[in-house]
Amino acid sequence: MVRDMADLPDGFPIMVGGIDPSHGFVHVREIGPPVEVFGMRVAQGVFVHADRHGAAIIPQVGLPSLHDALKTLIGSESNVTKPVQAGSADVAEFERLSTVFEDART
């Protein structure tokens, strides 16, 4: 990992596994009031799921069922990931396991 790439001289050759964000320019103004992040209003105590595809607020009433759904998903994924990680699944077996996974989660 590398950070502070802007500090490298132009044309400096570098090969890394990824880029790490540098230290931020942070100013704490207040703690507690709602904030707006790219047009999404977020209040203190709200559960936010964010990834490279975007962000969504998960309502508090949905958290218990989300927990159960994630346990089910992780369990069904392990039916594919364990044989693959163990090296005991060829392409045909992976296709079969993937079909079983899709059938189990829908």
URRA-V144906 format. One record per backbone hydrogen bond with DSSP energy under -1.0 kcal/mol. CO is the residue of the C=O (numbers start at 0). NH is the residue of the N-H. If there is no record, write none. Layout:
# URRA-V144906
co & nh
CO & NH
CO & NH
This chain:
# URRA-V144906
co & nh
1 & 19
3 & 6
4 & 7
8 & 11
17 & 1
34 & 41
36 & 39
39 & 36
41 & 34
42 & 45
46 & 57
48 & 55
50 & 53
53 & 50
55 & 48
58 & 61
59 & 62
61 & 65
62 & 66
63 & 67
64 & 68
65 & 69
66 & 70
67 & 71
68 & 72
69 & 73
70 & 74
71 & 75
72 & 76
73 & 77
76 & 79
76 & 80
77 & 81
79 & 83
80 & 84
81 & 85
82 & 87
83 & 86
89 & 93
90 & 94
91 & 95
92 & 96
93 & 97
94 & 98
95 & 99
96 & 100
97 & 101
98 & 102
99 & 103
100 & 104
